[in-house]
């Protein structure tokens, strides 16, 4: 955040007795029901234990989402031998995330507000920020998502000429947008529990939702068809697997016909609802209602709305901007690069069009493996954001620095290992997502293009680790404006500018040109955000409201934490 943003922050005097290893008591009831989370100056095993106690459930949650995405794409790729279903699902999915991105970015700072108030000994204030994040998400769906549903066919019809592709991606995106309210709401409640250092709640709900999603995928996508495994691929003959056989039998008894790509969308929507319902039930349940006043904090609060808007607007814009740029990369530039190379080689019009689809599909497969690297890193960054926020609430930027550096070391080590795997096993990794009945020619093209994408991804892995961790640490402290501006400038310059230029001026590179631009973006972003964190301006920020500030309704309905000093 800029210096002007810093001037708007308010300070709070925290009793020296308030620390992470002291259980917080509200209304006479012990709040911290989980294991103690000690915050010490020890940079060794104690800090590592604290990091993993918070990070492991977050990482496992992100990993479960990645597995769900893998299973979705794997099953979608088995709908038919044509290399169009993965591209259709991915194009439709990224449109949904583009439309949801602003609110996802804005409500992501609920983590920071909850964790800083937790560190300051005011955990009851986090519930009000969570409720107001939920109301913002609901209003956002009514004002933007619902009208956008009507424009989906026009949008895809303008950017793609393949009628089959347009029809499939329109169907998938429309269904997903109908369930967008559950995606936004679940993420908001998740950030409440992350900020309160109770990530296991999110983890359990994610596991249940993802298992259900996989089961519904088999049931809805294939209906009563037999999905079986033989010779390295799922095909339509041979021995039926007992689990898929049971699900297909259930579908047949219920009269569920094969729904194809639409079935994958409905399965995800139902999974998203479950992922929201479980933590929400705990959030409004008697335990948290008694300990943190969650049922009393449901009203709209001007203080909360201003805080979320002030700190969350830039992350929201940053998130939507980055999604838009990646959308342009995957949906526009990558297919354009494939077509440009085909035209450069003098191929006919049909071959040029197919080259765009092949490049698009190969790119999405490659991006799916990138999720294996950065999604766990994002899980760790969520924990980093919460830990930095809690330390800043305690007025201990020194501890915040140590936690951020520890997270950076772990993330860099993991993503560096992923880079090595990407290079060594690039062809084998690509082959996993290619249907067994795909022609040998198309298979060779997909593996050839995808292997280059995997090498490009390997180049930026360590820098991506730096960017993800530094961004989370800065966000935990409330420093969002400067990183947001840097992200916007670099993404348009590198992803769009460099990518477009290479397609037009070096068409022989094909779809690799846009991937070079994307790699340059992540390398530069890692360097810039790392430098910003090292500069240390974030150390003077605070998101904890002073007790002498404006009326904090609905906070005044919740009994304040008795461990705070009288003048707070």
C-alpha positions as CSV (number, residue, x, y, z in Angstrom):
1,X,0.0,0.0,0.0
2,X,1.2,3.6,-0.7
3,X,2.2,6.1,2.0
4,X,-1.3,7.7,1.6
5,X,-2.8,4.3,2.5
6,X,-0.5,4.0,5.4
7,X,-1.7,7.4,6.8
8,X,-5.2,6.1,6.8
9,X,-4.3,3.2,9.0
10,X,-5.0,3.3,12.7
11,X,-2.8,2.0,15.5
12,X,-3.8,-0.2,18.4
13,X,-2.1,-0.7,21.7
14,X,-1.9,-4.4,22.5
15,X,-1.3,-5.8,25.9
16,X,2.1,-7.5,26.1
17,X,0.3,-10.6,27.5
18,X,-1.5,-11.2,24.1
19,X,0.5,-13.7,22.1
20,X,-0.1,-16.6,19.9
21,X,0.4,-19.2,22.5
22,X,-2.1,-17.6,25.0
23,X,-5.6,-18.9,24.5
24,X,-8.0,-16.1,23.8
25,X,-11.1,-15.9,26.0
26,X,-14.3,-14.2,24.9
27,X,-17.6,-14.2,26.9
28,X,-15.9,-16.5,29.4
29,X,-15.4,-19.2,26.8
30,X,-12.2,-20.6,25.5
31,X,-11.9,-19.6,21.9
32,X,-8.8,-21.5,20.7
33,X,-10.1,-25.0,20.7
34,X,-7.3,-26.3,18.5
35,X,-3.7,-27.0,19.3
36,X,-1.6,-24.1,20.5
37,X,0.1,-22.1,17.7
38,X,3.2,-20.6,19.4
39,X,4.7,-17.5,17.8
40,X,8.3,-17.2,18.9
41,X,11.4,-15.6,17.7
42,X,12.9,-19.0,17.0
43,X,13.6,-19.3,13.3
44,X,14.3,-23.0,13.6
45,X,12.2,-26.1,14.4
46,X,9.6,-24.1,16.4
47,X,8.9,-21.8,13.5
48,X,8.8,-24.7,11.1
49,X,6.3,-26.5,13.3
50,X,4.1,-23.5,13.4
51,X,4.4,-23.0,9.7
52,X,3.4,-26.6,8.9
53,X,0.5,-26.6,11.5
54,X,-1.1,-23.9,9.5
55,X,0.2,-24.5,6.1
56,X,-0.3,-28.3,5.7
57,X,-4.2,-28.1,5.7
58,X,-4.0,-25.1,3.3
59,X,-1.6,-26.9,1.0
60,X,-3.7,-30.1,1.2
61,X,-6.8,-28.1,0.3
62,X,-5.1,-26.6,-2.8
63,X,-3.8,-30.0,-3.7
64,X,-7.3,-31.4,-3.5
65,X,-8.5,-28.7,-5.8
66,X,-5.7,-29.6,-8.2
67,X,-6.6,-33.2,-8.1
68,X,-10.2,-32.3,-8.8
69,X,-9.2,-30.3,-11.8
70,X,-7.0,-33.2,-13.0
71,X,-9.9,-35.6,-12.7
72,X,-12.3,-33.2,-14.4
73,X,-10.0,-32.8,-17.4
74,X,-9.1,-36.4,-17.5
75,X,-12.7,-37.5,-17.7
76,X,-13.6,-34.7,-20.1
77,X,-10.8,-35.8,-22.4
78,X,-12.5,-39.2,-22.5
79,X,-15.8,-37.9,-23.8
80,X,-14.6,-38.5,-27.3
81,X,-11.4,-38.7,-29.4
82,X,-11.7,-35.2,-30.8
83,X,-9.2,-32.8,-29.2
84,X,-11.9,-30.2,-28.4
85,X,-13.4,-31.1,-25.1
86,X,-10.5,-30.1,-22.9
87,X,-10.2,-26.8,-24.7
88,X,-14.0,-26.2,-24.4
89,X,-14.0,-26.9,-20.7
90,X,-10.9,-24.8,-20.0
91,X,-12.1,-21.8,-22.1
92,X,-15.4,-21.9,-20.4
93,X,-13.8,-22.2,-17.0
94,X,-11.4,-19.3,-17.4
95,X,-14.3,-17.1,-18.4
96,X,-16.1,-17.9,-15.2
97,X,-13.0,-17.2,-13.1
98,X,-12.4,-13.9,-15.0
99,X,-15.9,-12.8,-14.1
100,X,-15.5,-13.9,-10.5
101,X,-11.9,-12.7,-10.1
102,X,-12.6,-9.2,-8.8
103,X,-14.7,-10.4,-5.9
104,X,-12.4,-13.3,-5.2
105,X,-9.5,-10.9,-4.9
106,X,-11.4,-8.4,-2.8
107,X,-12.7,-10.9,-0.3
108,X,-9.3,-12.6,-0.1
109,X,-8.2,-9.8,2.3
110,X,-10.8,-11.1,4.8
111,X,-7.9,-13.4,5.8
112,X,-5.7,-10.3,6.6
113,X,-8.4,-8.5,8.6
114,X,-9.3,-11.7,10.6
115,X,-5.6,-12.6,11.3
116,X,-4.5,-9.1,12.3
117,X,-7.5,-8.8,14.7
118,X,-6.7,-12.2,16.0
119,X,-3.1,-11.2,16.6
120,X,-4.3,-8.0,18.3
121,X,-6.5,-10.0,20.7
122,X,-9.8,-9.1,19.0
123,X,-10.7,-12.3,17.2
124,X,-14.5,-11.6,17.5
125,X,-14.1,-8.7,15.0
126,X,-13.3,-11.1,12.2
127,X,-16.8,-12.5,11.9
128,X,-18.2,-9.1,10.8
129,X,-15.6,-8.8,8.0
130,X,-16.6,-12.3,6.9
131,X,-20.3,-11.5,6.8
132,X,-19.8,-8.3,4.9
133,X,-17.6,-10.2,2.4
134,X,-20.6,-12.6,1.9
135,X,-23.0,-9.7,1.3
136,X,-20.6,-8.1,-1.2
137,X,-20.3,-11.4,-3.0
138,X,-24.1,-11.8,-3.2
139,X,-24.6,-8.3,-4.5
140,X,-21.8,-8.9,-7.1
141,X,-23.6,-12.0,-8.4
142,X,-26.8,-10.1,-8.8
143,X,-25.3,-7.1,-10.5
144,X,-22.7,-8.7,-12.7
145,X,-22.8,-12.5,-12.9
146,X,-26.5,-12.9,-13.7
147,X,-26.5,-10.4,-16.6
148,X,-23.3,-11.9,-17.9
149,X,-24.9,-15.3,-18.4
150,X,-27.0,-13.9,-21.3
151,X,-23.8,-12.7,-23.1
152,X,-21.8,-15.9,-23.0
153,X,-22.9,-17.3,-26.4
154,X,-22.1,-13.9,-28.1
155,X,-18.7,-13.7,-26.4
156,X,-17.5,-17.2,-27.6
157,X,-19.1,-16.7,-31.0
158,X,-17.0,-13.6,-31.5
159,X,-13.6,-15.2,-30.7
160,X,-14.0,-18.7,-32.1
161,X,-15.2,-19.9,-35.5
162,X,-15.5,-23.6,-34.6
163,X,-19.3,-24.1,-33.9
164,X,-18.7,-27.3,-32.0
165,X,-16.2,-25.6,-29.7
166,X,-18.4,-22.5,-29.2
167,X,-21.4,-24.7,-28.3
168,X,-19.5,-26.8,-25.8
169,X,-17.7,-23.9,-24.0
170,X,-20.9,-21.9,-23.9
171,X,-22.8,-24.7,-22.2
172,X,-20.0,-25.3,-19.6
173,X,-19.6,-21.6,-18.8
174,X,-23.3,-20.9,-18.5
175,X,-23.8,-23.7,-15.9
176,X,-20.8,-22.7,-13.9
177,X,-21.9,-19.1,-13.8
178,X,-25.3,-20.3,-12.4
179,X,-23.3,-21.7,-9.4
180,X,-20.9,-18.8,-9.1
181,X,-22.5,-17.6,-5.9
182,X,-21.3,-20.8,-4.1
183,X,-17.7,-20.3,-5.4
184,X,-17.6,-16.7,-4.1
185,X,-19.3,-17.5,-0.8
186,X,-17.1,-20.6,0.0
187,X,-13.9,-18.6,-0.6
188,X,-15.0,-15.9,1.7
189,X,-15.9,-18.3,4.6
190,X,-12.6,-20.1,3.9
191,X,-10.6,-17.0,4.4
192,X,-12.3,-16.4,7.8
193,X,-11.1,-19.8,9.0
194,X,-7.6,-19.3,7.5
195,X,-7.3,-15.9,9.2
196,X,-8.4,-17.5,12.5
197,X,-5.7,-20.2,12.0
198,X,-8.2,-23.0,11.7
199,X,-7.4,-24.3,8.2
200,X,-8.5,-27.8,9.0
201,X,-12.1,-26.7,8.7
202,X,-11.5,-25.7,5.1
203,X,-9.5,-28.8,4.4
204,X,-12.2,-31.2,5.5
205,X,-14.9,-29.4,3.5
206,X,-12.7,-29.4,0.4
207,X,-11.9,-33.1,0.6
208,X,-15.6,-34.0,1.0
209,X,-16.6,-31.7,-1.8
210,X,-13.9,-33.0,-4.2
211,X,-14.7,-36.6,-3.5
212,X,-18.3,-35.9,-4.3
213,X,-17.3,-34.0,-7.4
214,X,-15.4,-36.9,-8.8
215,X,-18.2,-39.3,-8.2
216,X,-20.7,-36.9,-9.8
217,X,-18.4,-36.5,-12.7
218,X,-18.5,-40.2,-13.5
219,X,-22.3,-40.3,-13.0
220,X,-23.2,-37.1,-14.9
221,X,-20.6,-37.1,-17.7
222,X,-21.0,-40.8,-18.7
223,X,-24.4,-41.7,-17.3
224,X,-25.0,-45.4,-17.7
225,X,-22.1,-45.8,-20.1
226,X,-19.3,-48.1,-18.9
227,X,-16.1,-46.2,-18.2
228,X,-13.2,-48.7,-18.2
229,X,-9.4,-48.7,-18.2
230,X,-7.2,-50.6,-20.7
231,X,-3.7,-50.1,-22.2
232,X,-3.1,-46.9,-20.5
233,X,-6.4,-45.2,-21.3
234,X,-10.1,-45.1,-20.4
235,X,-12.0,-46.7,-23.3
236,X,-15.4,-48.1,-24.1
237,X,-14.7,-51.9,-23.9
238,X,-13.0,-54.5,-21.7
239,X,-13.3,-55.0,-18.0
240,X,-15.3,-52.4,-16.0
241,X,-13.7,-51.0,-12.8
242,X,-15.9,-51.8,-9.8
243,X,-16.3,-48.2,-8.7
244,X,-17.1,-46.7,-12.1
245,X,-19.2,-49.7,-12.8
246,X,-21.2,-49.1,-9.6
247,X,-21.7,-45.4,-10.5
248,X,-22.8,-46.2,-14.0
249,X,-25.2,-48.7,-12.6
250,X,-26.6,-46.1,-10.2
251,X,-26.9,-43.6,-13.1
252,X,-28.8,-46.2,-15.1
253,X,-31.2,-47.0,-12.2
254,X,-31.9,-43.2,-11.8
255,X,-32.4,-42.7,-15.5
256,X,-29.4,-40.4,-15.9
257,X,-28.4,-40.1,-19.5
258,X,-24.8,-39.2,-20.4
259,X,-24.5,-35.4,-20.1
260,X,-20.9,-35.0,-21.4
261,X,-19.4,-31.6,-20.7
262,X,-22.5,-30.3,-19.1
263,X,-22.3,-33.1,-16.5
264,X,-18.8,-31.9,-15.5
265,X,-20.2,-28.4,-14.9
266,X,-23.1,-29.6,-12.8
267,X,-20.8,-31.8,-10.7
268,X,-18.5,-28.8,-10.0
269,X,-21.4,-26.6,-9.0
270,X,-22.8,-29.2,-6.6
271,X,-19.3,-29.7,-5.2
272,X,-18.9,-25.9,-4.7
273,X,-22.1,-25.7,-2.8
274,X,-21.0,-28.5,-0.4
275,X,-17.6,-26.8,0.0
276,X,-19.5,-23.6,1.2
277,X,-22.2,-25.4,3.3
278,X,-19.9,-27.3,5.6
279,X,-17.8,-24.3,6.9
280,X,-20.8,-22.0,6.9
281,X,-22.7,-24.4,9.1
282,X,-19.8,-24.2,11.6
283,X,-19.5,-20.5,11.2
284,X,-23.1,-19.9,12.3
285,X,-23.2,-22.9,14.6
286,X,-23.5,-22.6,18.4
287,X,-19.8,-22.8,19.1
288,X,-18.6,-19.8,17.1
289,X,-21.9,-17.9,17.8
290,X,-21.1,-18.2,21.5
291,X,-17.3,-17.6,21.3
292,X,-17.0,-15.0,18.5
293,X,-20.6,-13.7,18.1
294,X,-20.9,-14.8,14.5
295,X,-24.7,-14.7,14.6
296,X,-24.7,-11.1,16.0
297,X,-22.2,-9.8,13.4
298,X,-24.4,-10.4,10.3
299,X,-25.5,-6.8,9.8
300,X,-23.9,-4.6,7.1
301,X,-21.1,-2.5,8.7
302,X,-19.8,0.7,7.1
303,X,-16.5,0.2,8.9
304,X,-16.1,-3.3,7.4
305,X,-17.2,-2.3,4.0
306,X,-14.8,0.6,3.9
307,X,-12.0,-1.6,5.1
308,X,-12.7,-4.3,2.5
309,X,-13.0,-1.8,-0.2
310,X,-9.9,0.2,0.8
311,X,-7.6,-2.8,1.2
312,X,-9.3,-5.3,-1.2
313,X,-10.1,-3.2,-4.3
314,X,-6.5,-3.3,-5.6
315,X,-6.1,-7.1,-5.0
316,X,-9.5,-7.5,-6.7
317,X,-8.4,-5.5,-9.7
318,X,-5.0,-7.2,-9.7
319,X,-6.6,-10.6,-9.7
320,X,-9.1,-9.8,-12.5
321,X,-6.4,-8.2,-14.5
322,X,-4.1,-11.2,-14.2
323,X,-7.0,-13.6,-15.1
324,X,-7.9,-11.4,-18.1
325,X,-4.3,-11.5,-19.3
326,X,-4.0,-15.3,-18.9
327,X,-7.4,-15.6,-20.6
328,X,-6.1,-13.6,-23.5
329,X,-3.0,-15.8,-23.5
330,X,-4.8,-19.2,-23.5
331,X,-8.0,-18.3,-25.5
332,X,-6.6,-15.8,-28.0
333,X,-2.8,-15.7,-28.2
334,X,-1.9,-19.4,-28.0
335,X,-4.4,-20.5,-30.7
336,X,-3.3,-17.5,-32.7
337,X,0.3,-18.6,-32.4
338,X,-0.6,-22.1,-33.6
339,X,-2.5,-20.7,-36.6
340,X,0.3,-18.3,-37.4
341,X,2.9,-21.1,-37.6
342,X,0.6,-23.2,-39.8
343,X,0.1,-20.3,-42.1
344,X,3.8,-19.6,-42.1
345,X,4.3,-23.2,-43.3
346,X,1.8,-22.7,-46.1
347,X,-0.9,-25.2,-44.8
348,X,-4.5,-25.0,-46.1
349,X,-7.3,-23.2,-44.2
350,X,-8.6,-26.3,-42.5
351,X,-5.2,-27.3,-41.3
352,X,-4.6,-23.7,-40.0
353,X,-7.8,-23.9,-38.0
354,X,-7.0,-27.3,-36.5
355,X,-3.5,-26.0,-35.6
356,X,-5.1,-23.4,-33.4
357,X,-7.2,-26.0,-31.6
358,X,-4.2,-28.3,-31.1
359,X,-2.1,-25.4,-29.7
360,X,-5.0,-24.4,-27.4
361,X,-5.5,-28.0,-26.1
362,X,-1.7,-28.5,-25.6
363,X,-1.5,-25.2,-23.7
364,X,-4.3,-26.2,-21.4
365,X,-2.7,-29.5,-20.6
366,X,0.6,-27.8,-19.8
367,X,-1.2,-25.3,-17.6
368,X,-2.8,-28.1,-15.7
369,X,0.6,-29.4,-14.7
370,X,1.6,-25.8,-13.7
371,X,-1.3,-26.1,-11.3
372,X,0.5,-29.0,-9.6
373,X,3.3,-26.6,-8.8
374,X,1.7,-23.3,-8.0
375,X,-1.5,-24.5,-6.3
376,X,0.3,-26.0,-3.3
377,X,2.5,-22.9,-3.3
378,X,-0.7,-20.8,-3.1
379,X,-1.8,-23.0,-0.2
380,X,1.4,-22.2,1.6
381,X,1.0,-18.5,0.7
382,X,-2.5,-18.5,2.3
383,X,-0.8,-19.7,5.5
384,X,2.0,-17.1,5.1
385,X,-0.6,-14.3,4.7
386,X,-2.4,-15.4,7.9
387,X,0.9,-15.7,9.8
388,X,2.2,-12.4,8.7
389,X,-1.2,-10.8,9.5
390,X,-1.2,-12.2,12.9
391,X,2.4,-11.1,13.6
392,X,1.5,-7.6,12.4
393,X,-1.5,-7.5,14.6
394,X,0.9,-8.3,17.5
395,X,3.1,-5.4,16.3
396,X,5.9,-7.8,15.5
397,X,7.1,-7.2,11.9
398,X,10.3,-9.1,12.8
399,X,8.4,-12.3,13.3
400,X,6.4,-11.5,10.1
401,X,9.7,-11.3,8.2
402,X,10.9,-14.6,9.5
403,X,7.7,-16.4,8.7
404,X,7.7,-15.0,5.2
405,X,11.3,-16.1,4.6
406,X,10.6,-19.6,5.9
407,X,7.6,-19.9,3.5
408,X,9.8,-18.6,0.6
409,X,12.4,-21.3,1.2
410,X,9.9,-24.1,1.3
411,X,8.0,-22.8,-1.8
412,X,11.2,-22.3,-3.8
413,X,12.4,-25.8,-3.0
414,X,9.1,-27.4,-4.0
415,X,8.7,-25.4,-7.2
416,X,12.3,-26.0,-8.2
417,X,11.7,-29.7,-7.9
418,X,8.6,-29.3,-10.1
419,X,10.8,-27.5,-12.8
420,X,13.1,-30.5,-12.9
421,X,10.2,-32.9,-13.3
422,X,8.7,-30.8,-16.1
423,X,11.8,-31.0,-18.1
424,X,12.7,-34.6,-17.6
425,X,9.2,-36.1,-18.1
426,X,7.5,-33.5,-20.4
427,X,6.4,-36.0,-23.1
428,X,5.0,-38.5,-20.7
429,X,3.2,-35.9,-18.7
430,X,1.5,-34.6,-21.9
431,X,0.4,-38.1,-23.0
432,X,-1.7,-38.6,-19.8
433,X,-4.4,-36.2,-21.1
434,X,-4.5,-37.6,-24.7
435,X,-7.4,-40.0,-25.5
436,X,-6.2,-43.5,-26.5
437,X,-8.3,-43.2,-29.7
438,X,-6.7,-39.9,-30.8
439,X,-5.0,-40.2,-34.1
440,X,-1.2,-40.7,-34.1
441,X,-0.7,-37.5,-36.0
442,X,-2.7,-35.4,-33.5
443,X,-1.0,-37.1,-30.6
444,X,2.4,-36.3,-32.0
445,X,1.5,-32.7,-32.5
446,X,0.0,-32.4,-28.9
447,X,3.1,-33.9,-27.3
448,X,5.5,-31.8,-29.4
449,X,3.8,-28.5,-28.7
450,X,3.1,-29.4,-25.1
451,X,6.7,-30.4,-24.4
452,X,7.8,-26.9,-25.4
453,X,5.2,-25.4,-23.1
454,X,6.6,-27.6,-20.2
455,X,10.1,-26.3,-20.8
456,X,8.8,-22.7,-20.8
457,X,7.0,-23.4,-17.5
458,X,10.2,-24.9,-15.9
459,X,12.1,-21.7,-16.6
460,X,9.9,-19.5,-14.3
461,X,9.1,-21.9,-11.5
462,X,11.5,-20.5,-8.9
463,X,10.5,-16.9,-9.8
464,X,6.9,-17.9,-9.5
465,X,7.6,-19.1,-6.0
466,X,9.1,-15.7,-5.1
467,X,6.1,-13.8,-6.6
468,X,3.5,-15.9,-4.9
469,X,5.1,-15.8,-1.4
470,X,6.1,-12.1,-1.5
471,X,2.6,-11.1,-2.7
472,X,1.0,-13.0,0.1
473,X,3.3,-11.6,2.8
474,X,2.6,-8.0,1.5
475,X,-1.1,-8.7,1.4
476,X,-1.0,-10.0,5.0
477,X,0.5,-6.7,6.1
478,X,-2.0,-4.7,4.1
479,X,0.4,-3.5,1.4
480,X,-1.7,-4.0,-1.7
481,X,-1.6,-0.9,-3.9
482,X,2.1,-0.9,-5.1
483,X,2.1,-4.7,-5.9
484,X,-1.2,-4.3,-7.7
485,X,0.1,-1.6,-10.0
486,X,3.3,-3.6,-10.7
487,X,1.3,-6.7,-11.6
488,X,-1.0,-4.8,-14.0
489,X,1.9,-3.1,-15.8
490,X,4.0,-6.2,-16.1
491,X,1.2,-8.5,-17.2
492,X,0.1,-6.3,-20.1
493,X,3.6,-5.6,-21.1
494,X,4.9,-9.1,-21.1
495,X,1.9,-11.5,-21.5
496,X,0.0,-9.4,-24.0
497,X,2.6,-7.1,-25.5
498,X,5.5,-9.5,-25.9
499,X,3.3,-12.5,-26.7
500,X,1.4,-10.6,-29.4
501,X,4.6,-9.2,-30.9
502,X,6.2,-12.7,-31.1
503,X,3.2,-14.1,-32.9
504,X,3.2,-11.4,-35.5
505,X,6.9,-10.8,-36.0
506,X,8.3,-14.3,-35.3
507,X,5.4,-16.6,-36.5
508,X,7.8,-19.6,-36.8
509,X,7.7,-19.8,-33.0
510,X,4.0,-20.7,-33.1
511,X,2.3,-20.9,-29.7
512,X,5.7,-20.9,-28.0
513,X,5.9,-17.2,-28.6
514,X,3.1,-16.3,-26.2
515,X,4.5,-18.7,-23.6
516,X,7.8,-16.9,-23.8
517,X,6.0,-13.6,-23.0
518,X,4.2,-15.4,-20.0
519,X,7.5,-16.7,-18.7
520,X,9.1,-13.2,-18.9
521,X,6.1,-11.8,-16.9
522,X,6.5,-14.2,-14.0
523,X,10.3,-13.8,-13.9
524,X,10.0,-10.0,-13.7
525,X,7.1,-10.1,-11.2
526,X,9.0,-12.3,-8.9
527,X,12.0,-9.9,-8.9
528,X,9.8,-6.8,-8.5
529,X,7.7,-8.2,-5.6
530,X,10.7,-9.7,-3.9
531,X,12.4,-6.3,-4.0
532,X,9.3,-4.6,-2.6
533,X,9.2,-7.0,0.4
534,X,12.9,-6.5,1.0
535,X,12.4,-2.7,1.0
536,X,10.3,-3.1,4.2
537,X,7.7,-0.3,3.9
538,X,5.0,-2.8,4.8
539,X,6.3,-3.0,8.4
540,X,4.6,0.3,9.3
541,X,1.0,-0.8,8.3
542,X,-1.9,-2.0,10.4
543,X,-5.4,-3.2,9.7
544,X,-6.6,-3.1,13.3
545,X,-9.1,-0.4,14.0
546,X,-8.4,1.8,17.0
547,X,-11.1,1.6,19.7
548,X,-11.4,5.4,19.6
549,X,-12.5,5.3,15.9
550,X,-16.0,5.3,14.5
551,X,-18.8,3.1,15.9
552,X,-18.0,-0.4,15.0
553,X,-21.5,-1.8,14.9
554,X,-22.0,-4.8,14.8
555,X,-18.9,-5.2,16.9
556,X,-20.4,-3.5,19.9
557,X,-22.9,-6.4,20.2
558,X,-20.0,-8.8,20.9
559,X,-18.3,-8.8,24.3
560,X,-14.7,-7.6,23.8
561,X,-11.7,-9.7,24.6
562,X,-10.9,-9.3,28.3
563,X,-7.1,-9.8,27.7
564,X,-7.0,-6.4,26.1
565,X,-6.0,-3.3,28.0
566,X,-8.6,-0.9,29.2
567,X,-7.7,1.9,26.8
568,X,-8.2,-0.3,23.7
